[in-house]
Amino acid sequence: MEKLLVSSILKNIWIRTPSFKGAFFKPKKKTYLFLPINGAGLGHLTRSLAVARRLRVEQPDCEIVFLTTSIGVALVHKEGFQCHHIPPSKLLDADAITWNKLFYRSLVNVLSIHRPQCLVFDGTTPYLGLRRVMNIYPKLKCVWIKRGLYKESVNQDKIKAFFSEFSMVLSPGELAKEADARVDKVADKKRFSVHDVNPISLLDSGDLLDRDLARDILRIPKGKLCAYVQLGAGNINGIYDVQQKVIDDLRAKDILVVLGQSPIALNTKPDLRADSVIVDYPNSKYFRAFDFAVLAGGYNSVCEAVTLGLPALFIPNAETGADDQLKRVRQALDFGPYEVMIEYSQDVFDLAVNRLLENGCQHRNFTITNGAVAAASLIAQCSA
C-alpha cells in the first residue's frame, strides 16, 4: 500500500514539474494534432480519421497531423495525413514509467515540429506523458474524444476526474434509443464542457460502392447469397476457431463467404475455407455487396453495420479490458435485422442466420447524422 502511495506521489510530481518548453510554445492557427491510442484494434484510430476527414472539409486550409501508438500508420498516410508513431508499451515490453517518458519526449518533439493549436486525444484514459504535456503547455487546446459504454468493473469516476484537464470532452454516442444509455452521465456537463455527439463512422452511405460494382470487384456472382465475416484483428482473443466454424456453417448453407482480415492483425492464418479474403481499409465500402454479415461487437463494427444498413449477426468479445461489447450488440437489436450470439453454438448460429434470411436481408437506410460532422465542428470552435 505504501509503495502504491509513494508511486502515485512521484507520478504527480513528474506530471506537474514545470518546464520552459511550454512557456515558449507558439501554436499555429488551424493546426491540429490527433492522438489516437491504439494497441490491439483500430477503434480509436478509425474514429480519429472519421473526425479528421470532416475537419478537413470544414477547414480546407487547416493542417492535420497524427501521432499514434497504432501499428496502422500506413492507413493514416493513405488518408493524406502526416503520421508519427510511438510503439505501444506491450510491443516494446516496457514498464509504464519507461514508456511514458518515451511517450512524453515523442509528443514534445511532434509539438515542436508542427506547433498545433489543438491536440485531439482519443483513448480510454489520458496517459501520464500526455497529462504532463497538458500541464506545461497552457496555450495548447486539448480535446478528449471519449467513447462510453465501459464495463461495470471500470471505475468511471476515476476516469471522469480527468475531464477538468481538457478544454473539451466529446462523447460519441452508442446506438441505444434512451439518452441515458448512449452517453456518459456527468453531473455538470457545462462546467466540464462535455458534448454528446451521434455515433461516429468513418464512411457515410454515399461513400459505399453500389452493389453491382462491389460484387464485380470481389468476384461475387450476381444472385448468389453472400455473407461478410469479420471477427476482429485477433490481437486480444483467438478468433480462428470460431471463424472456421462460422465459415463452415455458412458454406454448408450454400452461402458464399468473404472473409475480412484486419490490416493490423499480427498473427494472420490463411483460411482456405472462405470463398474470398479482403484486407482493405475500410472494408465497409463493400457493404452493399453482401446480404448480411457476421461481425465482432466493437464500436466501429456495430455502428458501421447499423448506420450503413447492413443486416448482421454480432458475436461480442468478452475479453476486452474496458469495452462492454455485449451491451452494445444488444442495443443494436432495436434498429432492424440484427442478431446476437454470445458464445458460438451451431444451433444458435443456424437459428440466427435463418431469421436474417427469413427477413429478406434487406439493407436499411439509417437517418441519423454521422457524429463525426458535429465533432469536427466542435473541435474547430474550440480552437477558434
Secondary structure, DSSP 4 states (H G I P E B T S, - for coil): -HHHHHHHHHHHHHHH---HHHHT--PEEEEEEEEE--SSSSHHHHHHHHHHHHHHHH-TT-EEEEEES-S-HHHHHHTT-EEEE---HHHHT--HHHHHHHHHHHHHHHHHHH-EEEEEEESSS--HHHHHHHHH-TTSEEEEE----B-TTS-HHHHHTTGGGSSEEEEE--S-SSHHHHS---TTHHHHTEEEEPPP-S--GGGSPPHHHHHHHHTPPTT--EEEEE---SSSS--HHHHHHHHHHHHHTT-EEEEE--TT-SS----TTSSEEE--TTGGGGGGG-SEEEE---HHHHHHHHHTT--EEE---TT-SSB-HHHHHHHHGGGSSEEE-SS--HHHHHHHHHHHHHTTT------SPPHHHHHHHHHHHHH-
